[in-house]
Amino acid sequence: MALSRSELISIVEKIMQAEGTEEELDELLDVLGKNVPHPEVSNLIFWNDQELSAEEVVDEALSYQPIVLPDKAH
């Protein structure tokens, strides 16, 4: 079952505030990664040039769409 936007925001807030042990935070990152299409959602939290809020992280992660390149073999 997919998590709601508000549940995802809550998870991101906990990660950003380092609430819990390293193991618990790793589990939260795993849950987050399984519920958004962005392949590197942790980069939005930890290594982003902009200081994004939890809401902005979730919105960007949910709106991610991969670029499909044409197959050059045909």
PDB file with SEQRES, HELIX, SHEET and CRYST1 records, atoms N, CA, C and O in Angstrom:
SEQRES   1 A   74  MET ALA LEU SER ARG SER GLU LEU ILE SER ILE VAL GLU          
SEQRES   2 A   74  LYS ILE MET GLN ALA GLU GLY THR GLU GLU GLU LEU ASP          
SEQRES   3 A   74  GLU LEU LEU ASP VAL LEU GLY LYS ASN VAL PRO HIS PRO          
SEQRES   4 A   74  GLU VAL SER ASN LEU ILE PHE TRP ASN ASP GLN GLU LEU          
SEQRES   5 A   74  SER ALA GLU GLU VAL VAL ASP GLU ALA LEU SER TYR GLN          
SEQRES   6 A   74  PRO ILE VAL LEU PRO ASP LYS ALA HIS                          
HELIX    1 AA1 ARG A    5  MET A   16  1                                  12    
HELIX    2 AA2 GLU A   22  ASN A   35  1                                  14    
HELIX    3 AA3 VAL A   41  PHE A   46  1                                   6    
HELIX    4 AA4 ALA A   54  SER A   63  1                                  10    
CRYST1    1.000    1.000    1.000  90.00  90.00  90.00 P 1           1          
ATOM      1  N   MET A   1       0.841  -1.181   0.000  1.00  0.00           N  
ATOM      2  CA  MET A   1       0.000   0.000   0.000  1.00  0.00           C  
ATOM      3  C   MET A   1       0.889   1.249   0.000  1.00  0.00           C  
ATOM      4  O   MET A   1       1.802   1.375   0.816  1.00  0.00           O  
ATOM      5  N   ALA A   2       0.613   2.143  -0.906  1.00  0.00           N  
ATOM      6  CA  ALA A   2       1.398   3.380  -1.011  1.00  0.00           C  
ATOM      7  C   ALA A   2       1.052   4.318   0.145  1.00  0.00           C  
ATOM      8  O   ALA A   2      -0.091   4.385   0.599  1.00  0.00           O  
ATOM      9  N   LEU A   3       2.057   5.024   0.596  1.00  0.00           N  
ATOM     10  CA  LEU A   3       1.856   5.982   1.681  1.00  0.00           C  
ATOM     11  C   LEU A   3       1.292   7.284   1.133  1.00  0.00           C  
ATOM     12  O   LEU A   3       1.527   7.638  -0.023  1.00  0.00           O  
ATOM     13  N   SER A   4       0.552   7.988   1.967  1.00  0.00           N  
ATOM     14  CA  SER A   4      -0.001   9.282   1.575  1.00  0.00           C  
ATOM     15  C   SER A   4       1.096  10.341   1.590  1.00  0.00           C  
ATOM     16  O   SER A   4       2.167  10.130   2.158  1.00  0.00           O  
ATOM     17  N   ARG A   5       0.821  11.472   0.966  1.00  0.00           N  
ATOM     18  CA  ARG A   5       1.777  12.583   0.950  1.00  0.00           C  
ATOM     19  C   ARG A   5       2.116  13.004   2.378  1.00  0.00           C  
ATOM     20  O   ARG A   5       3.282  13.245   2.689  1.00  0.00           O  
ATOM     21  N   SER A   6       1.114  13.097   3.244  1.00  0.00           N  
ATOM     22  CA  SER A   6       1.372  13.534   4.624  1.00  0.00           C  
ATOM     23  C   SER A   6       2.228  12.515   5.380  1.00  0.00           C  
ATOM     24  O   SER A   6       3.060  12.902   6.201  1.00  0.00           O  
ATOM     25  N   GLU A   7       2.037  11.226   5.115  1.00  0.00           N  
ATOM     26  CA  GLU A   7       2.875  10.199   5.745  1.00  0.00           C  
ATOM     27  C   GLU A   7       4.324  10.304   5.252  1.00  0.00           C  
ATOM     28  O   GLU A   7       5.265  10.147   6.029  1.00  0.00           O  
ATOM     29  N   LEU A   8       4.487  10.571   3.958  1.00  0.00           N  
ATOM     30  CA  LEU A   8       5.828  10.736   3.400  1.00  0.00           C  
ATOM     31  C   LEU A   8       6.515  11.962   3.993  1.00  0.00           C  
ATOM     32  O   LEU A   8       7.706  11.919   4.300  1.00  0.00           O  
ATOM     33  N   ILE A   9       5.774  13.047   4.154  1.00  0.00           N  
ATOM     34  CA  ILE A   9       6.328  14.264   4.757  1.00  0.00           C  
ATOM     35  C   ILE A   9       6.789  13.977   6.181  1.00  0.00           C  
ATOM     36  O   ILE A   9       7.859  14.427   6.590  1.00  0.00           O  
ATOM     37  N   SER A  10       5.995  13.238   6.931  1.00  0.00           N  
ATOM     38  CA  SER A  10       6.354  12.879   8.301  1.00  0.00           C  
ATOM     39  C   SER A  10       7.659  12.078   8.332  1.00  0.00           C  
ATOM     40  O   SER A  10       8.510  12.302   9.193  1.00  0.00           O  
ATOM     41  N   ILE A  11       7.811  11.151   7.397  1.00  0.00           N  
ATOM     42  CA  ILE A  11       9.035  10.351   7.313  1.00  0.00           C  
ATOM     43  C   ILE A  11      10.232  11.247   6.996  1.00  0.00           C  
ATOM     44  O   ILE A  11      11.283  11.128   7.626  1.00  0.00           O  
ATOM     45  N   VAL A  12      10.074  12.141   6.024  1.00  0.00           N  
ATOM     46  CA  VAL A  12      11.174  13.033   5.644  1.00  0.00           C  
ATOM     47  C   VAL A  12      11.551  13.939   6.812  1.00  0.00           C  
ATOM     48  O   VAL A  12      12.733  14.189   7.048  1.00  0.00           O  
ATOM     49  N   GLU A  13      10.561  14.428   7.538  1.00  0.00           N  
ATOM     50  CA  GLU A  13      10.850  15.275   8.706  1.00  0.00           C  
ATOM     51  C   GLU A  13      11.677  14.519   9.741  1.00  0.00           C  
ATOM     52  O   GLU A  13      12.628  15.066  10.298  1.00  0.00           O  
ATOM     53  N   LYS A  14      11.317  13.261   9.999  1.00  0.00           N  
ATOM     54  CA  LYS A  14      12.069  12.447  10.963  1.00  0.00           C  
ATOM     55  C   LYS A  14      13.502  12.240  10.496  1.00  0.00           C  
ATOM     56  O   LYS A  14      14.437  12.298  11.295  1.00  0.00           O  
ATOM     57  N   ILE A  15      13.673  11.998   9.197  1.00  0.00           N  
ATOM     58  CA  ILE A  15      15.019  11.804   8.648  1.00  0.00           C  
ATOM     59  C   ILE A  15      15.818  13.100   8.764  1.00  0.00           C  
ATOM     60  O   ILE A  15      16.978  13.082   9.177  1.00  0.00           O  
ATOM     61  N   MET A  16      15.206  14.214   8.405  1.00  0.00           N  
ATOM     62  CA  MET A  16      15.900  15.507   8.438  1.00  0.00           C  
ATOM     63  C   MET A  16      16.306  15.902   9.858  1.00  0.00           C  
ATOM     64  O   MET A  16      17.339  16.540  10.064  1.00  0.00           O  
ATOM     65  N   GLN A  17      15.488  15.520  10.822  1.00  0.00           N  
ATOM     66  CA  GLN A  17      15.764  15.870  12.215  1.00  0.00           C  
ATOM     67  C   GLN A  17      16.570  14.783  12.927  1.00  0.00           C  
ATOM     68  O   GLN A  17      16.850  14.886  14.122  1.00  0.00           O  
ATOM     69  N   ALA A  18      16.939  13.739  12.176  1.00  0.00           N  
ATOM     70  CA  ALA A  18      17.716  12.611  12.714  1.00  0.00           C  
ATOM     71  C   ALA A  18      17.067  12.029  13.963  1.00  0.00           C  
ATOM     72  O   ALA A  18      17.728  11.784  14.973  1.00  0.00           O  
ATOM     73  N   GLU A  19      15.737  11.810  13.869  1.00  0.00           N  
ATOM     74  CA  GLU A  19      14.993  11.227  14.987  1.00  0.00           C  
ATOM     75  C   GLU A  19      15.116   9.711  14.935  1.00  0.00           C  
ATOM     76  O   GLU A  19      14.466   9.063  14.114  1.00  0.00           O  
ATOM     77  N   GLY A  20      15.935   9.149  15.792  1.00  0.00           N  
ATOM     78  CA  GLY A  20      16.080   7.704  15.851  1.00  0.00           C  
ATOM     79  C   GLY A  20      17.523   7.286  15.664  1.00  0.00           C  
ATOM     80  O   GLY A  20      18.416   8.108  15.455  1.00  0.00           O  
ATOM     81  N   THR A  21      17.722   5.982  15.747  1.00  0.00           N  
ATOM     82  CA  THR A  21      19.062   5.424  15.559  1.00  0.00           C  
ATOM     83  C   THR A  21      19.399   5.418  14.071  1.00  0.00           C  
ATOM     84  O   THR A  21      18.534   5.646  13.225  1.00  0.00           O  
ATOM     85  N   GLU A  22      20.654   5.157  13.770  1.00  0.00           N  
ATOM     86  CA  GLU A  22      21.070   5.070  12.366  1.00  0.00           C  
ATOM     87  C   GLU A  22      20.291   3.969  11.648  1.00  0.00           C  
ATOM     88  O   GLU A  22      19.907   4.122  10.488  1.00  0.00           O  
ATOM     89  N   GLU A  23      20.066   2.866  12.345  1.00  0.00           N  
ATOM     90  CA  GLU A  23      19.310   1.752  11.770  1.00  0.00           C  
ATOM     91  C   GLU A  23      17.868   2.167  11.470  1.00  0.00           C  
ATOM     92  O   GLU A  23      17.337   1.842  10.409  1.00  0.00           O  
ATOM     93  N   GLU A  24      17.240   2.879  12.397  1.00  0.00           N  
ATOM     94  CA  GLU A  24      15.863   3.345  12.194  1.00  0.00           C  
ATOM     95  C   GLU A  24      15.788   4.334  11.029  1.00  0.00           C  
ATOM     96  O   GLU A  24      14.848   4.293  10.234  1.00  0.00           O  
ATOM     97  N   LEU A  25      16.773   5.215  10.933  1.00  0.00           N  
ATOM     98  CA  LEU A  25      16.789   6.185   9.835  1.00  0.00           C  
ATOM     99  C   LEU A  25      17.002   5.488   8.497  1.00  0.00           C  
ATOM    100  O   LEU A  25      16.410   5.884   7.493  1.00  0.00           O  
ATOM    101  N   ASP A  26      17.842   4.453   8.471  1.00  0.00           N  
ATOM    102  CA  ASP A  26      18.038   3.671   7.249  1.00  0.00           C  
ATOM    103  C   ASP A  26      16.735   2.999   6.825  1.00  0.00           C  
ATOM    104  O   ASP A  26      16.418   2.945   5.637  1.00  0.00           O  
ATOM    105  N   GLU A  27      15.981   2.488   7.799  1.00  0.00           N  
ATOM    106  CA  GLU A  27      14.687   1.872   7.501  1.00  0.00           C  
ATOM    107  C   GLU A  27      13.720   2.898   6.930  1.00  0.00           C  
ATOM    108  O   GLU A  27      12.998   2.609   5.975  1.00  0.00           O  
ATOM    109  N   LEU A  28      13.702   4.098   7.511  1.00  0.00           N  
ATOM    110  CA  LEU A  28      12.829   5.158   7.005  1.00  0.00           C  
ATOM    111  C   LEU A  28      13.213   5.543   5.578  1.00  0.00           C  
ATOM    112  O   LEU A  28      12.337   5.760   4.741  1.00  0.00           O  
ATOM    113  N   LEU A  29      14.511   5.630   5.294  1.00  0.00           N  
ATOM    114  CA  LEU A  29      14.962   5.931   3.933  1.00  0.00           C  
ATOM    115  C   LEU A  29      14.536   4.832   2.964  1.00  0.00           C  
ATOM    116  O   LEU A  29      14.167   5.117   1.825  1.00  0.00           O  
ATOM    117  N   ASP A  30      14.585   3.582   3.413  1.00  0.00           N  
ATOM    118  CA  ASP A  30      14.163   2.462   2.582  1.00  0.00           C  
ATOM    119  C   ASP A  30      12.667   2.553   2.278  1.00  0.00           C  
ATOM    120  O   ASP A  30      12.251   2.370   1.134  1.00  0.00           O  
ATOM    121  N   VAL A  31      11.871   2.832   3.293  1.00  0.00           N  
ATOM    122  CA  VAL A  31      10.420   2.981   3.111  1.00  0.00           C  
ATOM    123  C   VAL A  31      10.132   4.136   2.157  1.00  0.00           C  
ATOM    124  O   VAL A  31       9.302   4.017   1.255  1.00  0.00           O  
ATOM    125  N   LEU A  32      10.818   5.245   2.363  1.00  0.00           N  
ATOM    126  CA  LEU A  32      10.634   6.414   1.505  1.00  0.00           C  
ATOM    127  C   LEU A  32      10.973   6.068   0.056  1.00  0.00           C  
ATOM    128  O   LEU A  32      10.211   6.390  -0.856  1.00  0.00           O  
ATOM    129  N   GLY A  33      12.107   5.418  -0.153  1.00  0.00           N  
ATOM    130  CA  GLY A  33      12.532   5.053  -1.500  1.00  0.00           C  
ATOM    131  C   GLY A  33      11.570   4.126  -2.216  1.00  0.00           C  
ATOM    132  O   GLY A  33      11.458   4.169  -3.441  1.00  0.00           O  
ATOM    133  N   LYS A  34      10.874   3.287  -1.459  1.00  0.00           N  
ATOM    134  CA  LYS A  34       9.917   2.352  -2.050  1.00  0.00           C  
ATOM    135  C   LYS A  34       8.572   3.006  -2.362  1.00  0.00           C  
ATOM    136  O   LYS A  34       7.726   2.402  -3.021  1.00  0.00           O  
ATOM    137  N   ASN A  35       8.371   4.243  -1.890  1.00  0.00           N  
ATOM    138  CA  ASN A  35       7.072   4.891  -2.053  1.00  0.00           C  
ATOM    139  C   ASN A  35       7.096   6.133  -2.932  1.00  0.00           C  
ATOM    140  O   ASN A  35       6.081   6.816  -3.071  1.00  0.00           O  
ATOM    141  N   VAL A  36       8.245   6.429  -3.525  1.00  0.00           N  
ATOM    142  CA  VAL A  36       8.335   7.563  -4.452  1.00  0.00           C  
ATOM    143  C   VAL A  36       9.084   7.109  -5.704  1.00  0.00           C  
ATOM    144  O   VAL A  36       9.920   6.208  -5.628  1.00  0.00           O  
ATOM    145  N   PRO A  37       8.794   7.723  -6.861  1.00  0.00           N  
ATOM    146  CA  PRO A  37       9.471   7.312  -8.093  1.00  0.00           C  
ATOM    147  C   PRO A  37      10.898   7.838  -8.240  1.00  0.00           C  
ATOM    148  O   PRO A  37      11.642   7.358  -9.095  1.00  0.00           O  
ATOM    149  N   HIS A  38      11.290   8.806  -7.429  1.00  0.00           N  
ATOM    150  CA  HIS A  38      12.636   9.388  -7.549  1.00  0.00           C  
ATOM    151  C   HIS A  38      13.676   8.344  -7.141  1.00  0.00           C  
ATOM    152  O   HIS A  38      13.603   7.812  -6.034  1.00  0.00           O  
ATOM    153  N   PRO A  39      14.651   8.038  -8.021  1.00  0.00           N  
ATOM    154  CA  PRO A  39      15.612   6.971  -7.725  1.00  0.00           C  
ATOM    155  C   PRO A  39      16.627   7.316  -6.631  1.00  0.00           C  
ATOM    156  O   PRO A  39      17.231   6.417  -6.044  1.00  0.00           O  
ATOM    157  N   GLU A  40      16.818   8.598  -6.355  1.00  0.00           N  
ATOM    158  CA  GLU A  40      17.812   8.988  -5.351  1.00  0.00           C  
ATOM    159  C   GLU A  40      17.226  10.035  -4.412  1.00  0.00           C  
ATOM    160  O   GLU A  40      17.762  11.134  -4.265  1.00  0.00           O  
ATOM    161  N   VAL A  41      16.129   9.676  -3.790  1.00  0.00           N  
ATOM    162  CA  VAL A  41      15.426  10.623  -2.924  1.00  0.00           C  
ATOM    163  C   VAL A  41      16.307  11.091  -1.771  1.00  0.00           C  
ATOM    164  O   VAL A  41      16.144  12.212  -1.290  1.00  0.00           O  
ATOM    165  N   SER A  42      17.228  10.258  -1.323  1.00  0.00           N  
ATOM    166  CA  SER A  42      18.108  10.684  -0.225  1.00  0.00           C  
ATOM    167  C   SER A  42      18.963  11.886  -0.627  1.00  0.00           C  
ATOM    168  O   SER A  42      19.321  12.702   0.222  1.00  0.00           O  
ATOM    169  N   ASN A  43      19.291  11.998  -1.914  1.00  0.00           N  
ATOM    170  CA  ASN A  43      20.050  13.164  -2.379  1.00  0.00           C  
ATOM    171  C   ASN A  43      19.261  14.457  -2.198  1.00  0.00           C  
ATOM    172  O   ASN A  43      19.844  15.510  -1.941  1.00  0.00           O  
ATOM    173  N   LEU A  44      17.948  14.379  -2.330  1.00  0.00           N  
ATOM    174  CA  LEU A  44      17.114  15.570  -2.132  1.00  0.00           C  
ATOM    175  C   LEU A  44      17.179  16.038  -0.680  1.00  0.00           C  
ATOM    176  O   LEU A  44      17.047  17.229  -0.398  1.00  0.00           O  
ATOM    177  N   ILE A  45      17.380  15.106   0.227  1.00  0.00           N  
ATOM    178  CA  ILE A  45      17.412  15.433   1.656  1.00  0.00           C  
ATOM    179  C   ILE A  45      18.808  15.878   2.085  1.00  0.00           C  
ATOM    180  O   ILE A  45      18.957  16.905   2.747  1.00  0.00           O  
ATOM    181  N   PHE A  46      19.825  15.111   1.711  1.00  0.00           N  
ATOM    182  CA  PHE A  46      21.161  15.316   2.266  1.00  0.00           C  
ATOM    183  C   PHE A  46      22.128  16.103   1.389  1.00  0.00           C  
ATOM    184  O   PHE A  46      22.992  16.806   1.912  1.00  0.00           O  
ATOM    185  N   TRP A  47      22.003  16.000   0.077  1.00  0.00           N  
ATOM    186  CA  TRP A  47      23.017  16.583  -0.802  1.00  0.00           C  
ATOM    187  C   TRP A  47      22.429  17.523  -1.836  1.00  0.00           C  
ATOM    188  O   TRP A  47      22.902  17.572  -2.971  1.00  0.00           O  
ATOM    189  N   ASN A  48      21.418  18.256  -1.462  1.00  0.00           N  
ATOM    190  CA  ASN A  48      20.788  19.188  -2.378  1.00  0.00           C  
ATOM    191  C   ASN A  48      21.395  20.570  -2.185  1.00  0.00           C  
ATOM    192  O   ASN A  48      21.630  20.989  -1.052  1.00  0.00           O  
ATOM    193  N   ASP A  49      21.648  21.277  -3.272  1.00  0.00           N  
ATOM    194  CA  ASP A  49      22.193  22.636  -3.182  1.00  0.00           C  
ATOM    195  C   ASP A  49      21.208  23.593  -2.520  1.00  0.00           C  
ATOM    196  O   ASP A  49      21.604  24.560  -1.871  1.00  0.00           O  
ATOM    197  N   GLN A  50      19.923  23.309  -2.694  1.00  0.00           N  
ATOM    198  CA  GLN A  50      18.886  24.136  -2.083  1.00  0.00           C  
ATOM    199  C   GLN A  50      18.532  23.537  -0.727  1.00  0.00           C  
ATOM    200  O   GLN A  50      18.652  22.329  -0.520  1.00  0.00           O  
ATOM    201  N   GLU A  51      18.099  24.383   0.182  1.00  0.00           N  
ATOM    202  CA  GLU A  51      17.597  23.893   1.477  1.00  0.00           C  
ATOM    203  C   GLU A  51      16.101  23.635   1.303  1.00  0.00           C  
ATOM    204  O   GLU A  51      15.292  24.551   1.450  1.00  0.00           O  
ATOM    205  N   LEU A  52      15.736  22.408   0.995  1.00  0.00           N  
ATOM    206  CA  LEU A  52      14.336  22.073   0.767  1.00  0.00           C  
ATOM    207  C   LEU A  52      13.653  21.715   2.079  1.00  0.00           C  
ATOM    208  O   LEU A  52      14.256  21.117   2.970  1.00  0.00           O  
ATOM    209  N   SER A  53      12.383  22.091   2.179  1.00  0.00           N  
ATOM    210  CA  SER A  53      11.577  21.663   3.320  1.00  0.00           C  
ATOM    211  C   SER A  53      11.162  20.213   3.080  1.00  0.00           C  
ATOM    212  O   SER A  53      11.329  19.690   1.979  1.00  0.00           O  
ATOM    213  N   ALA A  54      10.628  19.577   4.099  1.00  0.00           N  
ATOM    214  CA  ALA A  54      10.151  18.196   3.951  1.00  0.00           C  
ATOM    215  C   ALA A  54       9.073  18.117   2.871  1.00  0.00           C  
ATOM    216  O   ALA A  54       9.044  17.169   2.087  1.00  0.00           O  
ATOM    217  N   GLU A  55       8.186  19.119   2.833  1.00  0.00           N  
ATOM    218  CA  GLU A  55       7.124  19.151   1.823  1.00  0.00           C  
ATOM    219  C   GLU A  55       7.712  19.253   0.420  1.00  0.00           C  
ATOM    220  O   GLU A  55       7.250  18.578  -0.499  1.00  0.00           O  
ATOM    221  N   GLU A  56       8.726  20.093   0.254  1.00  0.00           N  
ATOM    222  CA  GLU A  56       9.355  20.263  -1.062  1.00  0.00           C  
ATOM    223  C   GLU A  56      10.079  18.995  -1.498  1.00  0.00           C  
ATOM    224  O   GLU A  56      10.049  18.638  -2.675  1.00  0.00           O  
ATOM    225  N   VAL A  57      10.729  18.316  -0.560  1.00  0.00           N  
ATOM    226  CA  VAL A  57      11.397  17.050  -0.872  1.00  0.00           C  
ATOM    227  C   VAL A  57      10.375  16.044  -1.380  1.00  0.00           C  
ATOM    228  O   VAL A  57      10.590  15.404  -2.409  1.00  0.00           O  
ATOM    229  N   VAL A  58       9.272  15.902  -0.669  1.00  0.00           N  
ATOM    230  CA  VAL A  58       8.239  14.934  -1.055  1.00  0.00           C  
ATOM    231  C   VAL A  58       7.624  15.309  -2.398  1.00  0.00           C  
ATOM    232  O   VAL A  58       7.445  14.444  -3.256  1.00  0.00           O  
ATOM    233  N   ASP A  59       7.300  16.578  -2.590  1.00  0.00           N  
ATOM    234  CA  ASP A  59       6.699  16.998  -3.860  1.00  0.00           C  
ATOM    235  C   ASP A  59       7.633  16.733  -5.036  1.00  0.00           C  
ATOM    236  O   ASP A  59       7.195  16.260  -6.085  1.00  0.00           O  
ATOM    237  N   GLU A  60       8.911  17.034  -4.864  1.00  0.00           N  
ATOM    238  CA  GLU A  60       9.876  16.790  -5.942  1.00  0.00           C  
ATOM    239  C   GLU A  60      10.042  15.292  -6.183  1.00  0.00           C  
ATOM    240  O   GLU A  60      10.119  14.852  -7.330  1.00  0.00           O  
ATOM    241  N   ALA A  61      10.096  14.516  -5.116  1.00  0.00           N  
ATOM    242  CA  ALA A  61      10.252  13.063  -5.250  1.00  0.00           C  
ATOM    243  C   ALA A  61       9.037  12.432  -5.927  1.00  0.00           C  
ATOM    244  O   ALA A  61       9.184  11.506  -6.725  1.00  0.00           O  
ATOM    245  N   LEU A  62       7.846  12.924  -5.614  1.00  0.00           N  
ATOM    246  CA  LEU A  62       6.628  12.379  -6.215  1.00  0.00           C  
ATOM    247  C   LEU A  62       6.453  12.805  -7.667  1.00  0.00           C  
ATOM    248  O   LEU A  62       5.855  12.075  -8.457  1.00  0.00           O  
ATOM    249  N   SER A  63       6.965  13.970  -8.025  1.00  0.00           N  
ATOM    250  CA  SER A  63       6.775  14.471  -9.391  1.00  0.00           C  
ATOM    251  C   SER A  63       7.859  13.988 -10.356  1.00  0.00           C  
ATOM    252  O   SER A  63       7.797  14.283 -11.550  1.00  0.00           O  
ATOM    253  N   TYR A  64       8.839  13.257  -9.856  1.00  0.00           N  
ATOM    254  CA  TYR A  64       9.937  12.776 -10.694  1.00  0.00           C  
ATOM    255  C   TYR A  64       9.412  11.883 -11.809  1.00  0.00           C  
ATOM    256  O   TYR A  64       8.599  10.988 -11.579  1.00  0.00           O  
ATOM    257  N   GLN A  65       9.894  12.144 -13.020  1.00  0.00           N  
ATOM    258  CA  GLN A  65       9.574  11.293 -14.164  1.00  0.00           C  
ATOM    259  C   GLN A  65      10.870  10.999 -14.906  1.00  0.00           C  
ATOM    260  O   GLN A  65      11.572  11.924 -15.315  1.00  0.00           O  
ATOM    261  N   PRO A  66      11.193   9.724 -15.083  1.00  0.00           N  
ATOM    262  CA  PRO A  66      12.437   9.394 -15.781  1.00  0.00           C  
ATOM    263  C   PRO A  66      12.368   9.808 -17.249  1.00  0.00           C  
ATOM    264  O   PRO A  66      11.292   9.858 -17.845  1.00  0.00           O  
ATOM    265  N   ILE A  67      13.517  10.100 -17.809  1.00  0.00           N  
ATOM    266  CA  ILE A  67      13.604  10.430 -19.230  1.00  0.00           C  
ATOM    267  C   ILE A  67      13.843   9.130 -19.981  1.00  0.00           C  
ATOM    268  O   ILE A  67      14.799   8.406 -19.701  1.00  0.00           O  
ATOM    269  N   VAL A  68      12.976   8.844 -20.926  1.00  0.00           N  
ATOM    270  CA  VAL A  68      13.108   7.629 -21.719  1.00  0.00           C  
ATOM    271  C   VAL A  68      13.787   8.008 -23.029  1.00  0.00           C  
ATOM    272  O   VAL A  68      13.259   8.792 -23.817  1.00  0.00           O  
ATOM    273  N   LEU A  69      14.952   7.442 -23.242  1.00  0.00           N  
ATOM    274  CA  LEU A  69      15.700   7.719 -24.462  1.00  0.00           C  
ATOM    275  C   LEU A  69      15.279   6.747 -25.552  1.00  0.00           C  
ATOM    276  O   LEU A  69      14.994   5.583 -25.270  1.00  0.00           O  
ATOM    277  N   PRO A  70      15.238   7.212 -26.793  1.00  0.00           N  
ATOM    278  CA  PRO A  70      14.859   6.304 -27.881  1.00  0.00           C  
ATOM    279  C   PRO A  70      15.916   5.217 -28.061  1.00  0.00           C  
ATOM    280  O   PRO A  70      17.105   5.437 -27.831  1.00  0.00           O  
ATOM    281  N   ASP A  71      15.459   4.058 -28.471  1.00  0.00           N  
ATOM    282  CA  ASP A  71      16.350   2.927 -28.712  1.00  0.00           C  
ATOM    283  C   ASP A  71      17.042   3.136 -30.052  1.00  0.00           C  
ATOM    284  O   ASP A  71      16.379   3.179 -31.088  1.00  0.00           O  
ATOM    285  N   LYS A  72      18.354   3.264 -30.044  1.00  0.00           N  
ATOM    286  CA  LYS A  72      19.101   3.537 -31.280  1.00  0.00           C  
ATOM    287  C   LYS A  72      19.352   2.269 -32.093  1.00  0.00           C  
ATOM    288  O   LYS A  72      19.903   2.350 -33.191  1.00  0.00           O  
ATOM    289  N   ALA A  73      18.967   1.122 -31.591  1.00  0.00           N  
ATOM    290  CA  ALA A  73      19.205  -0.136 -32.300  1.00  0.00           C  
ATOM    291  C   ALA A  73      18.252  -0.307 -33.477  1.00  0.00           C  
ATOM    292  O   ALA A  73      18.507  -1.125 -34.361  1.00  0.00           O  
ATOM    293  N   HIS A  74      17.179   0.438 -33.502  1.00  0.00           N  
ATOM    294  CA  HIS A  74      16.181   0.269 -34.576  1.00  0.00           C  
ATOM    295  C   HIS A  74      16.290   1.335 -35.599  1.00  0.00           C  
ATOM    296  O   HIS A  74      15.529   1.343 -36.566  1.00  0.00           O  
TER     297      HIS A  74                                                      
END                                                                             
